[in-house]
Amino acid sequence: MGEEHWSPTIDKHGKKHKISYLNKRDGIEKLNKNIDKLVTTNEKVLFFVICCLFLVTLLLQVLLTAYYAITFKVDPTPVLSITILLWPLVIGLISNGIFIGYLGQNSVRVSRAQFADIYEIAQDYSKKLDLKKTPKVYIMQYGGVLNAFATRFLFGDIIVIFSDILELAYAQGEDAVRFIIAHELAHVKRKHMSKRLILFWGLIIPVIGSAYSRACETTCDNIAAYLSDKNPVNGLLVLLAGKKLYSKVKIDTFLQEAEKEEGFWSWLSEIRSSHPNLSTRIRNVSKAKKIISGM
């Protein structure tokens, strides 16, 4: 057994302690194993399928370039082929850069001085997820839209939380706030933004792209439930009935009624969506908690 190394750390009370690097490494390995159990099978399978589709697209592009060169007796144009394949990356970079520029001037950057509680939650979960760096977090007003999302620009991850969903989460309590932040950090942990950018050609295929997106959302719900100490359903409840009515919703009754409404049209609407239906998400989170309790 190798020599055990120790690192000093300071807890929230200002007291100095020592943490074993070996213990920390063991904790990270356990975390990654647990998270791997929470990654949906659909995400893994669909990612493989989309990778294959991307490679097929790349091969077709090379073959078309070769066919063009042979047929018209001109030199191959690999630069043109690469340009055609990479144009989504260029357009994505430009549009994302414009959005980031807007974000920096029209939203609030979370820090120790601004929304310190959100900052501490993001820092805490980033460490628990073993992220190399805590993503920048912004709070943005967006006309009443209840949403939060993770994005990536160049080599940095960014999380944007719309103010209305944060207000509702605060009303539900800290558990709901933690769930929302943990969900977005889970996207960073799983590198979903980078994967989607690289595999663009596979994701634009109808049904398959949206199915992969829904699988990623379910994975992130599972990881958020793993990180949340108490009831993760509160984090989804804020999306269910709007600003004033969410507190009157009875979850069990809602799920029972949603089950009665299941059918072809509800299935068709869901397979076109990037997110699972809320009834599906609530059921999945409840199942995830049972898996987590056995870890």
C-alpha positions as MATLAB code, in Angstrom:
seq = 'MGEEHWSPTIDKHGKKHKISYLNKRDGIEKLNKNIDKLVTTNEKVLFFVICCLFLVTLLLQVLLTAYYAITFKVDPTPVLSITILLWPLVIGLISNGIFIGYLGQNSVRVSRAQFADIYEIAQDYSKKLDLKKTPKVYIMQYGGVLNAFATRFLFGDIIVIFSDILELAYAQGEDAVRFIIAHELAHVKRKHMSKRLILFWGLIIPVIGSAYSRACETTCDNIAAYLSDKNPVNGLLVLLAGKKLYSKVKIDTFLQEAEKEEGFWSWLSEIRSSHPNLSTRIRNVSKAKKIISGM';
ca = [
       0.000    0.000    0.000;
       1.424    3.377   -1.070;
       2.163    6.289    1.188;
      -0.906    8.297    2.069;
      -0.694   12.020    1.357;
      -2.719   14.659    3.147;
      -3.984   18.081    2.154;
      -5.123   20.824    4.547;
      -8.635   22.207    4.079;
     -10.856   24.658    5.938;
     -14.499   23.914    6.712;
     -17.346   26.443    6.734;
     -16.643   27.215   10.421;
     -13.056   28.200    9.658;
     -11.528   25.137   11.291;
      -8.571   23.450    9.628;
      -8.755   19.745    8.851;
      -6.793   17.293    6.754;
      -8.227   15.269    3.902;
      -6.518   12.189    2.552;
      -5.891   12.268   -1.194;
      -6.536    8.533   -1.230;
      -9.871    8.994    0.532;
     -10.779   11.756   -1.891;
      -9.861    9.558   -4.860;
     -11.930    6.672   -3.473;
     -14.857    9.041   -2.969;
     -14.623   10.273   -6.564;
     -14.454    6.714   -7.906;
     -17.546    5.790   -5.904;
     -19.330    8.923   -7.143;
     -18.550    8.134  -10.781;
     -19.740    4.545  -10.368;
     -22.995    5.725   -8.801;
     -23.533    8.320  -11.513;
     -22.885    5.696  -14.189;
     -25.731    3.658  -12.709;
     -28.014    6.684  -13.083;
     -27.192    7.240  -16.757;
     -30.123    5.905  -18.748;
     -29.605    2.993  -21.114;
     -31.309    5.034  -23.835;
     -28.668    7.750  -23.570;
     -25.834    5.248  -23.973;
     -27.487    3.371  -26.856;
     -28.623    6.480  -28.718;
     -25.220    8.115  -28.328;
     -23.674    5.058  -30.012;
     -26.291    5.189  -32.794;
     -25.717    8.906  -33.379;
     -21.935    8.381  -33.463;
     -22.458    5.741  -36.154;
     -24.717    8.090  -38.124;
     -22.110   10.827  -37.869;
     -19.408    8.493  -39.208;
     -21.705    7.396  -42.045;
     -22.298   11.064  -42.930;
     -18.558   11.685  -42.911;
     -17.923    8.648  -45.131;
     -20.630    9.723  -47.587;
     -19.091   13.159  -47.819;
     -15.687   11.670  -48.630;
     -17.211    9.341  -51.244;
     -19.167   12.178  -52.855;
     -16.013   14.271  -53.022;
     -14.110   11.388  -54.632;
     -16.974   10.755  -57.094;
     -17.019   14.437  -58.047;
     -13.253   14.431  -58.578;
     -13.293   11.277  -60.754;
     -16.385   12.180  -62.778;
     -15.363   15.717  -63.616;
     -11.626   14.970  -63.640;
     -10.724   17.650  -61.167;
      -8.647   17.572  -58.025;
     -10.506   16.442  -54.916;
     -11.730   19.250  -52.719;
     -11.180   18.047  -49.172;
     -11.256   21.616  -47.897;
     -14.762   22.035  -49.299;
     -15.830   18.724  -47.747;
     -14.503   19.718  -44.352;
     -16.214   23.103  -44.670;
     -19.551   21.455  -45.438;
     -19.188   19.171  -42.441;
     -18.010   21.859  -40.067;
     -20.331   24.713  -40.992;
     -22.705   23.915  -38.091;
     -19.760   24.363  -35.713;
     -18.932   27.759  -37.225;
     -22.527   28.978  -37.170;
     -22.986   27.602  -33.661;
     -19.854   29.373  -32.459;
     -20.935   32.725  -33.886;
     -24.526   32.549  -32.629;
     -23.385   31.324  -29.227;
     -20.819   34.112  -29.014;
     -23.500   36.709  -29.750;
     -25.697   35.222  -27.039;
     -22.843   35.189  -24.507;
     -22.149   38.831  -25.334;
     -25.796   39.663  -24.694;
     -25.797   37.594  -21.522;
     -22.859   39.438  -20.002;
     -24.602   42.804  -20.355;
     -28.232   41.861  -19.664;
     -28.168   39.340  -16.834;
     -26.757   38.963  -13.330;
     -23.572   36.948  -12.884;
     -23.839   34.802   -9.754;
     -20.933   35.331   -7.356;
     -20.121   35.659   -3.678;
     -21.467   39.209   -3.898;
     -24.558   38.440   -6.015;
     -26.919   35.596   -5.053;
     -24.341   34.102   -2.723;
     -26.599   31.142   -1.851;
     -26.814   30.106   -5.520;
     -23.061   30.548   -5.822;
     -22.407   28.274   -2.833;
     -24.764   25.576   -4.135;
     -23.058   25.650   -7.545;
     -19.630   25.451   -5.919;
     -20.704   22.597   -3.629;
     -22.235   20.475   -6.380;
     -19.366   21.150   -8.768;
     -16.992   19.702   -6.190;
     -19.256   16.725   -5.545;
     -19.439   16.042   -9.280;
     -15.645   16.382   -9.553;
     -15.874   19.131  -12.162;
     -12.543   20.734  -12.959;
     -14.099   24.185  -12.771;
     -17.416   25.552  -11.559;
     -19.374   26.861  -14.561;
     -20.351   30.510  -14.707;
     -23.951   30.959  -13.558;
     -26.197   33.772  -14.787;
     -29.704   34.793  -13.770;
     -31.710   36.251  -16.610;
     -35.193   37.711  -16.976;
     -36.887   36.220  -20.034;
     -40.516   37.287  -20.169;
     -41.949   34.792  -17.709;
     -40.411   31.694  -19.305;
     -39.842   28.895  -16.789;
     -36.543   27.416  -17.855;
     -32.872   26.928  -17.124;
     -30.206   25.536  -19.413;
     -26.524   24.782  -19.744;
     -24.429   25.895  -22.688;
     -20.793   26.020  -23.681;
     -18.697   28.692  -25.333;
     -15.150   27.890  -26.448;
     -13.642   26.102  -23.422;
     -16.028   27.290  -20.710;
     -19.356   25.962  -19.452;
     -22.189   28.346  -18.609;
     -25.488   27.869  -16.795;
     -28.389   30.253  -17.335;
     -31.332   30.296  -14.936;
     -34.375   32.333  -15.908;
     -35.530   34.527  -13.048;
     -39.128   33.300  -12.982;
     -38.217   29.660  -12.424;
     -35.792   30.713   -9.714;
     -38.522   32.728   -7.974;
     -40.777   29.683   -7.998;
     -37.980   27.447   -6.776;
     -37.326   29.827   -3.872;
     -41.035   29.657   -3.032;
     -40.825   25.855   -2.961;
     -37.737   25.949   -0.764;
     -34.027   25.274   -1.087;
     -34.588   21.678   -2.262;
     -36.176   22.910   -5.491;
     -33.370   25.418   -6.065;
     -30.764   22.727   -5.506;
     -32.492   20.339   -7.906;
     -32.525   22.893  -10.736;
     -28.838   23.752  -10.289;
     -27.847   20.093   -9.901;
     -29.732   19.195  -13.092;
     -27.837   21.771  -15.149;
     -24.496   20.803  -13.612;
     -25.271   17.198  -14.538;
     -25.338   18.286  -18.197;
     -21.830   19.658  -17.674;
     -20.693   16.460  -15.957;
     -21.962   14.343  -18.837;
     -20.503   16.769  -21.437;
     -23.847   16.902  -23.240;
     -23.198   20.300  -24.859;
     -19.878   19.224  -26.391;
     -21.356   15.962  -27.645;
     -24.292   17.694  -29.305;
     -22.050   20.174  -31.076;
     -19.700   17.514  -32.401;
     -22.461   15.085  -33.425;
     -24.711   17.699  -35.014;
     -25.367   15.692  -38.192;
     -26.684   12.749  -36.233;
     -28.845   14.874  -33.935;
     -30.758   16.600  -36.735;
     -32.322   13.293  -37.793;
     -36.007   13.407  -36.737;
     -37.023   11.315  -33.725;
     -33.488   10.061  -32.993;
     -32.151   13.492  -32.043;
     -35.120   14.283  -29.818;
     -34.995   10.794  -28.262;
     -31.340   11.332  -27.343;
     -32.176   14.739  -25.880;
     -34.951   13.250  -23.718;
     -32.612   10.501  -22.530;
     -30.043   13.126  -21.519;
     -32.698   15.055  -19.602;
     -33.727   11.917  -17.724;
     -30.096   11.193  -16.836;
     -29.700   14.717  -15.472;
     -32.908   14.401  -13.447;
     -31.512   11.186  -11.962;
     -28.178   12.794  -11.077;
     -29.963   15.823   -9.597;
     -32.050   13.478   -7.476;
     -28.834   11.776   -6.360;
     -27.322   15.078   -5.260;
     -30.506   16.436   -3.674;
     -30.818   15.498   -0.034;
     -34.600   15.557    0.248;
     -37.533   15.579   -2.171;
     -36.357   16.204   -5.759;
     -39.919   16.281   -7.097;
     -40.219   19.843   -5.797;
     -37.749   20.885   -8.465;
     -40.124   19.637  -11.171;
     -43.279   20.834   -9.485;
     -42.377   24.449  -10.229;
     -42.774   23.684  -13.967;
     -46.166   22.104  -13.633;
     -48.881   24.670  -12.982;
     -47.360   28.143  -13.175;
     -46.484   30.826  -10.683;
     -49.574   30.846   -8.485;
     -51.187   27.424   -8.825;
     -48.232   25.064   -8.347;
     -48.769   24.894   -4.564;
     -52.300   23.514   -5.041;
     -51.191   20.570   -7.196;
     -51.618   17.096   -5.701;
     -48.889   15.004   -7.247;
     -50.554   11.594   -6.824;
     -53.793   12.830   -8.376;
     -51.894   14.495  -11.229;
     -50.032   11.262  -12.038;
     -53.232    9.222  -11.928;
     -55.000   11.621  -14.294;
     -51.977   11.765  -16.602;
     -51.957    7.962  -16.793;
     -55.615    7.987  -17.861;
     -54.786   10.480  -20.607;
     -51.996    8.349  -22.071;
     -52.491    7.278  -25.660;
     -51.335    7.720  -29.228;
     -51.483   11.525  -29.276;
     -49.627   11.973  -25.983;
     -47.003    9.516  -27.249;
     -46.706   11.396  -30.551;
     -46.290   14.750  -28.807;
     -43.575   13.361  -26.546;
     -41.431   11.730  -29.236;
     -41.164   15.107  -30.993;
     -40.091   16.895  -27.824;
     -36.583   17.496  -26.491;
     -37.839   16.866  -22.938;
     -39.938   14.035  -21.495;
     -43.452   14.905  -20.375;
     -43.533   16.237  -16.823;
     -45.573   13.245  -15.686;
     -42.838   10.982  -17.090;
     -40.110   13.030  -15.418;
     -41.801   12.908  -12.017;
     -42.243    9.123  -12.251;
     -38.637    8.663  -13.354;
     -37.298   10.758  -10.477;
     -39.342    8.711   -8.014;
     -37.849    5.515   -9.481;
     -34.359    7.027   -9.340;
     -34.728    7.756   -5.650;
     -35.400    4.063   -5.033;
     -32.222    3.158   -6.937;
     -30.274    5.814   -5.030;
     -31.493    4.544   -1.677;
     -29.875    1.191   -2.483;
     -26.463    2.679   -3.325;
];
